[in-house]
């Protein structure tokens, strides 16, 4: 298993979600599990940007939530952003 790290802002966002929206936090945790467990899991690599970032969007409770991550070094994913993209 790879070591997953979160930048301070997404780490704080996830912690906040655990207290306010536990269902969303659980869905985000599942995405993080995909990223950490398998570097080629297609669920963790939905969209790639030219700068090397990966985006995973998940619909939870009527809102889309986005996780942006990249590998600073091979095998070491770093989460750069967790946030709501829209309300449906």
Residue frames as a rotation matrix with the C-alpha (Angstrom) as fourth column:
UNK 1
0.582 0.813 0.000 0.00
0.813 -0.582 0.000 0.00
0.000 0.000 -1.000 0.00
UNK 2
-0.221 -0.625 0.749 1.22
0.587 -0.698 -0.410 3.50
0.779 0.349 0.521 -0.84
UNK 3
-0.452 0.024 -0.892 1.54
0.804 -0.421 -0.419 6.25
-0.385 -0.907 0.172 1.73
UNK 4
0.107 0.607 0.787 -1.11
0.758 -0.563 0.331 8.92
0.644 0.561 -0.520 1.17
UNK 5
-0.655 -0.260 -0.709 -0.69
0.674 -0.625 -0.394 12.46
-0.340 -0.736 0.585 2.47
UNK 6
0.446 0.799 0.404 -3.02
0.864 -0.501 0.037 15.44
0.232 0.333 -0.914 2.48
UNK 7
-0.555 -0.499 0.666 -2.00
0.327 -0.867 -0.377 19.07
0.765 0.008 0.644 2.27
UNK 8
-0.943 0.115 -0.312 -3.14
0.281 -0.223 -0.933 21.07
-0.177 -0.968 0.178 5.33
UNK 9
-0.635 0.745 -0.206 -6.20
-0.754 -0.655 -0.044 22.67
-0.168 0.127 0.978 3.69
UNK 10
-0.079 0.658 -0.749 -7.79
-0.568 0.588 0.576 19.44
0.819 0.471 0.327 2.38
UNK 11
-0.652 -0.177 -0.737 -6.93
0.429 0.716 -0.551 17.71
0.625 -0.675 -0.391 5.67
UNK 12
-0.934 0.329 -0.136 -8.81
-0.078 -0.561 -0.824 20.41
-0.347 -0.759 0.550 7.58
UNK 13
-0.395 0.820 -0.415 -11.72
-0.894 -0.239 0.380 20.20
0.212 0.521 0.827 5.12
UNK 14
-0.249 0.261 -0.933 -12.01
-0.088 0.953 0.291 16.44
0.964 0.155 -0.214 5.60
UNK 15
-0.860 -0.097 -0.501 -11.88
0.473 0.214 -0.855 16.81
0.190 -0.972 -0.138 9.37
UNK 16
-0.786 0.606 -0.118 -14.64
-0.522 -0.755 -0.397 19.43
-0.330 -0.250 0.910 9.19
UNK 17
-0.264 0.698 -0.666 -16.77
-0.751 0.284 0.596 17.17
0.605 0.657 0.449 6.99
UNK 18
-0.641 -0.001 -0.767 -16.55
0.323 0.907 -0.271 14.37
0.696 -0.422 -0.581 9.56
UNK 19
-0.869 0.277 -0.409 -18.28
0.342 -0.261 -0.903 16.68
-0.357 -0.925 0.132 12.03
UNK 20
-0.503 0.675 -0.539 -20.80
-0.561 -0.730 -0.390 18.32
-0.657 0.106 0.747 9.71
UNK 21
0.454 0.611 -0.648 -21.47
-0.890 0.286 -0.354 15.92
-0.031 0.738 0.674 6.83
UNK 22
-0.115 -0.585 0.803 -20.35
-0.578 0.697 0.425 12.41
-0.808 -0.415 -0.418 7.81
UNK 23
0.632 0.377 0.677 -21.87
0.296 0.690 -0.660 10.83
-0.716 0.618 0.325 4.67
UNK 24
0.930 -0.358 -0.087 -19.77
-0.264 -0.481 -0.836 13.12
0.257 0.800 -0.542 2.48
UNK 25
0.187 -0.902 0.388 -16.69
-0.960 -0.085 0.266 12.46
-0.207 -0.423 -0.882 4.62
UNK 26
0.162 -0.073 0.984 -17.20
-0.140 0.986 0.096 8.70
-0.977 -0.153 0.150 4.19
UNK 27
0.910 0.193 0.366 -17.45
0.326 0.212 -0.921 9.10
-0.256 0.958 0.130 0.41
UNK 28
0.685 -0.729 -0.008 -14.26
-0.654 -0.610 -0.447 11.19
0.321 0.311 -0.895 0.35
UNK 29
0.073 -0.647 0.759 -12.51
-0.779 0.438 0.448 8.61
-0.623 -0.624 -0.472 2.54
UNK 30
0.571 0.192 0.798 -13.48
0.230 0.896 -0.380 5.94
-0.788 0.401 0.468 0.02
UNK 31
0.960 -0.272 0.061 -11.88
-0.036 -0.338 -0.940 7.96
0.277 0.901 -0.334 -2.78
UNK 32
0.348 -0.875 0.337 -8.75
-0.934 -0.356 0.041 8.37
0.085 -0.329 -0.941 -0.67
UNK 33
0.250 -0.193 0.949 -8.68
-0.339 0.900 0.273 4.62
-0.907 -0.390 0.160 -0.09
UNK 34
0.900 0.104 0.423 -8.74
0.342 0.434 -0.833 4.07
-0.270 0.895 0.355 -3.88
UNK 35
0.761 -0.642 0.096 -5.87
-0.443 -0.622 -0.646 6.50
0.474 0.449 -0.758 -4.38
UNK 36
0.176 -0.723 0.669 -3.82
-0.957 0.033 0.287 4.97
-0.230 -0.691 -0.686 -1.59
UNK 37
0.423 0.094 0.901 -4.46
-0.285 0.958 0.034 1.32
-0.860 -0.271 0.432 -2.41
UNK 38
0.187 -0.243 0.952 -3.72
0.753 0.658 0.020 1.04
-0.631 0.713 0.306 -6.10
UNK 39
-0.440 -0.461 -0.771 -1.86
-0.020 -0.853 0.521 3.44
-0.898 0.245 0.366 -8.37
UNK 40
-0.988 0.052 -0.146 -3.69
-0.147 -0.017 0.989 2.21
0.049 0.998 0.025 -11.46
UNK 41
-0.469 0.883 -0.017 -7.21
0.706 0.364 -0.607 1.91
-0.530 -0.297 -0.794 -10.04
UNK 42
-0.621 0.227 0.750 -9.41
0.593 -0.490 0.639 3.61
0.513 0.841 0.170 -12.67
UNK 43
0.510 0.829 -0.229 -11.71
0.779 -0.332 0.532 4.94
0.365 -0.450 -0.815 -9.93
UNK 44
0.391 -0.462 -0.796 -8.80
0.584 -0.544 0.602 7.01
-0.711 -0.700 0.057 -8.58
UNK 45
-0.688 -0.693 -0.215 -7.72
0.202 -0.468 0.860 8.22
-0.697 0.548 0.462 -12.02
UNK 46
0.254 0.920 0.298 -10.90
0.669 0.055 -0.741 9.54
-0.698 0.388 -0.602 -13.60
UNK 47
0.934 0.045 0.355 -9.52
0.292 -0.669 -0.683 12.73
0.207 0.742 -0.638 -15.17
UNK 48
0.122 -0.954 -0.274 -5.95
0.890 -0.017 0.456 13.83
-0.440 -0.299 0.847 -15.70
UNK 49
0.936 0.074 -0.345 -4.74
-0.028 -0.959 -0.280 17.37
-0.352 0.272 -0.896 -16.21
UNK 50
0.723 -0.687 0.076 -1.63
0.159 0.058 -0.986 18.27
0.673 0.724 0.151 -18.21
UNK 51
0.163 -0.681 0.714 0.14
-0.803 -0.512 -0.305 19.30
0.573 -0.523 -0.631 -15.00
UNK 52
-0.660 -0.466 -0.590 -0.05
-0.164 0.855 -0.492 15.71
0.733 -0.228 -0.641 -13.69
UNK 53
-0.711 0.486 0.508 -2.97
-0.619 -0.091 -0.780 16.21
-0.333 -0.869 0.365 -11.31
UNK 54
-0.799 0.557 -0.228 -5.77
0.367 0.751 0.549 13.69
0.477 0.355 -0.804 -11.15
UNK 55
-0.644 0.678 0.355 -9.41
-0.762 -0.611 -0.215 14.57
0.071 -0.409 0.910 -10.43
UNK 56
-0.790 0.527 -0.313 -12.08
0.512 0.848 0.136 12.34
0.337 -0.053 -0.940 -8.95
UNK 57
-0.657 0.673 0.340 -15.63
-0.694 -0.716 0.076 13.67
0.295 -0.186 0.937 -8.73
UNK 58
-0.840 0.405 -0.360 -18.27
0.482 0.862 -0.156 11.94
0.248 -0.305 -0.920 -6.65
UNK 59
-0.277 0.845 0.456 -21.98
-0.375 -0.533 0.759 12.72
0.884 0.039 0.465 -6.35
UNK 60
-0.710 0.058 -0.702 -23.04
0.627 0.504 -0.593 12.63
0.320 -0.862 -0.395 -2.69
UNK 61
-0.256 0.697 -0.670 -26.37
0.806 -0.228 -0.545 13.84
-0.533 -0.680 -0.503 -1.36
UNK 62
0.717 0.659 0.229 -27.18
0.659 -0.532 -0.532 16.05
-0.228 0.532 -0.815 -4.32
UNK 63
0.761 -0.539 -0.361 -23.76
-0.529 -0.838 0.136 17.70
-0.376 0.087 -0.922 -4.54
UNK 64
0.776 -0.613 -0.150 -20.62
0.282 0.549 -0.787 16.91
0.564 0.569 0.599 -6.49
UNK 65
0.806 -0.589 0.053 -17.43
-0.264 -0.277 0.924 16.63
-0.529 -0.759 -0.379 -4.46
UNK 66
0.789 -0.590 -0.171 -13.99
-0.174 0.053 -0.983 16.90
0.589 0.806 -0.061 -6.00
UNK 67
0.688 -0.721 0.086 -10.68
0.098 0.210 0.973 15.41
-0.719 -0.661 0.215 -4.89
UNK 68
0.816 -0.547 -0.188 -7.53
-0.364 -0.233 -0.902 16.60
0.450 0.804 -0.389 -6.66
UNK 69
0.692 -0.634 0.346 -4.34
-0.114 0.378 0.919 14.65
-0.713 -0.675 0.190 -6.15
UNK 70
0.702 -0.575 -0.421 -0.93
-0.517 -0.005 -0.856 14.10
0.489 0.818 -0.301 -7.68
UNK 71
0.792 -0.562 -0.238 2.23
0.607 0.690 0.394 12.14
-0.057 -0.457 0.888 -7.08
UNK 72
0.793 -0.595 -0.132 5.08
-0.557 -0.796 0.236 14.40
-0.245 -0.113 -0.963 -5.98
UNK 73
-0.490 -0.871 -0.012 7.28
-0.837 0.467 0.283 11.33
-0.241 0.149 -0.959 -6.17
UNK 74
-0.283 0.396 -0.873 6.42
-0.514 0.706 0.487 7.96
0.810 0.587 0.004 -7.73
UNK 75
-0.249 0.285 -0.926 4.19
0.513 0.849 0.123 6.01
0.821 -0.445 -0.358 -5.38
UNK 76
-0.693 0.013 -0.721 3.55
0.671 -0.355 -0.651 8.93
-0.265 -0.935 0.237 -3.01
UNK 77
-0.141 0.730 0.669 0.14
0.698 -0.406 0.590 10.51
0.702 0.550 -0.452 -3.69
UNK 78
-0.867 -0.089 -0.490 -0.62
0.413 -0.678 -0.608 13.91
-0.278 -0.730 0.625 -2.20
UNK 79
0.116 0.964 0.239 -4.16
0.989 -0.135 0.063 15.29
0.093 0.229 -0.969 -1.97
UNK 80
-0.845 -0.494 0.204 -4.16
0.505 -0.863 0.002 18.96
0.175 0.105 0.979 -2.94
UNK 81
-0.740 0.654 0.158 -7.89
-0.652 -0.755 0.075 19.80
0.168 -0.048 0.985 -2.78
UNK 82
-0.684 0.715 -0.144 -11.19
0.727 0.684 -0.054 18.51
0.060 -0.142 -0.988 -1.41
UNK 83
-0.807 0.428 -0.407 -14.30
-0.219 -0.857 -0.467 20.54
-0.549 -0.288 0.785 -2.08
UNK 84
0.062 0.936 0.346 -17.82
0.499 0.271 -0.823 20.80
-0.865 0.224 -0.450 -3.34
UNK 85
-0.864 -0.404 0.300 -18.10
0.437 -0.309 0.845 21.60
-0.248 0.861 0.444 -7.04
UNK 86
-0.728 0.674 0.121 -21.84
-0.408 -0.569 0.714 22.24
0.550 0.470 0.690 -7.38
UNK 87
-0.645 0.665 0.378 -25.28
-0.188 0.341 -0.921 21.72
-0.741 -0.665 -0.095 -5.96
UNK 88
-0.931 0.341 0.129 -27.84
0.260 0.372 0.891 19.90
0.256 0.863 -0.435 -8.09
